[in-house]
């Protein structure tokens, strides 16, 4: 196995390592590291174009298909340049087939500490949650390489804290925000409402909104999973770090009983 989730092969080409494998099929990439790589490419494009340090306000991903553990390419383009706000898109392809498309709103900072606040509730910290062997439920190199602490609150309801010792990209500096983006997709598997041996419930998208940039190595998730009666579901998450709540996230699920 490589030392990171991805190895750079060129300006836009990357090789996924076995650390990315799982969780629905171990021959395919768990999409979480790919989301982090796209965020990293968007930030590198930003830094090459402008020096003013716009921060990520929203990350929105459409997951267009599955991808083997292999070589991928990332193309980045600015959809809406602006003086204080940019909209940037990055698309990952495998064998010329689009796999994931990301769009990020990059926004100028301002001093709003005097009016900062909100009603998002606090959650137990990582030291207050029990270690959870997530690999007992989900296979693959990605799940096998993360540390998870969890407190189960009920069916489809959990608080989980996640961190990983595996770098997103070998031999390359990556921001905390991009590293965090590489963990976001794990939320659909930490508050399991149905046994994945009986029910498939992959997500087709992921959208995260941030009120500030994350800090620290632990990513905190207050997760609620809802299944509807028509084959649709939603995983809704309040995002936390060591400093408290920092945003929200939602994933649309396609729910498919295996034995119908």
Secondary structure, DSSP 8 states (H G I E B T S, - for coil): --SEEEEE-SSSEEEE-GGGB-SS-TTBB-HHHHHHHHHHHHHHHHHHH-SS--EEEEEEEEE-S--BSSEEEEEEEEEE--SSEEEEEEEEEETTEEEEEEEEEEE-----GGG----------GGGSEE--GGGTS-SHHHHTEEEEEEEEETTEEEEEEEESSEEETTS---HHHHHHTTGGGGGGTS-SS-TTTEE--BSEEEEEESS---SS-EEEEEEEEE-SSSEEEEEEEEEETTEEEEEEEEEEE-EETT-
